[in-house]
Amino acid sequence: MMNPSQPSYAPDDAAELPCAAGLLAATLTLMSSFAVPEPEVRVDAVTLRRLMARRIVANLFFLHQHPALPPGLRLVASRLHDRWQTLAPCEVTVMPADDESARLH
């Protein structure tokens, strides 16, 4: 018997949408890592935090749009998305070619 509160997806739809619970878990993990970054990463802390913030913003956007989430949780995701956008600037900083920190090792 189908549950009317759960959306039904065709097999093609299921392949296109990420699992809401998995996406939420991944976003919470990223938020925790943003708060306390791993000390042994190969990128500088500023770049790492900017990249994590951008992924968090993207995940919150998809959570806000996800049909499997209840409306209240989608509203929370929308509000968090707006707040996290200030932490994830979209502009790219270009480093001069002779800058030692711009070179890959």
N, C-alpha and C positions, 0 to 999 in steps of 0.2 A: 504494500500500500504506500502511496506517495504521501509525503508530509508537505502540506501546502505552505508551510513557513519556510521550507528550504527550496531555493530555486533549482530547477532541473536543467541540466546541461546536456546538450548533444555531445558525443565523443569529441567532435572537432572543437567545441567551445572549451571543454575541460583541458585540452592541450594548450590553449591560448592563455588561459587565466592561471596565475600562480595560486597555490593553495593559500587561502586567507590566513590560516593558523601559522603556516610556515613563514609567510611574509611578515606577519606580526612578530613572530619569534625572532626572525632575522633582524628586524628593525630594532627591537628591544636590545638585542645583543650588540648591534652597532652603537646604540645610544650608550650602553655601558662601556664599550671600548672607547667611545669619544670622551667620556668622563675620565677614564683611566687608561690611556694608550699603552700598548705593549712597549716595553723599553728596548726590545731588540729588533725593531723594524728597520728596514733599510732606507726609509725616507725620513726627511726631517719632520719634526712634530707639527709644524704649521701646515705643511703639505698634506700630511696624513689626516689631520683634523678637518681640513677643507674637503678632502676627498670623501671622508666618512660622512661629513655633514651633507654633501651633495647627494650621496646615496640614501641617506636618511630622508631627505626631502623627496626624492623620487619614490621611495617606498611608501611614505606617508600619502603621497598623491595617489598611488595605486590602491592603498587601503581605503582612502576616502571614496574611491570609485567602485570598490569591490562589492558586487551584488550579494555575496555570501555573508557579509557583515551586517549586524543590526544597525538601524539608523543612528542610534546613540553613539555607537563606536565609530561609525563613519563621520559623525560630527566632531568627535574628539580628534580623529585623524586629520580632519580638515583644519581645525584650530592649531594643532601641533605643526602641521605643514606650514601654516602662515608664520608661526614663531621661528621654526627652524630655517626658513628661507633667509633670515637675516644672518645666520651663521654660515651660510653656503653661498658666498658671492659667485656669480657666474662669470665675471670678467677674468681673463687669463693674463697673468703677469709674464711678460717676455723678458728674459734675462739676456744681457749682452753676451755675445759669443766668447769674449775673452774672460768672462767671470768664471772663476774656478768652480763655484757651486753649481753652475749650469751644465757641467760636463758629467756624462755618465761614467761610472767606474766599472 
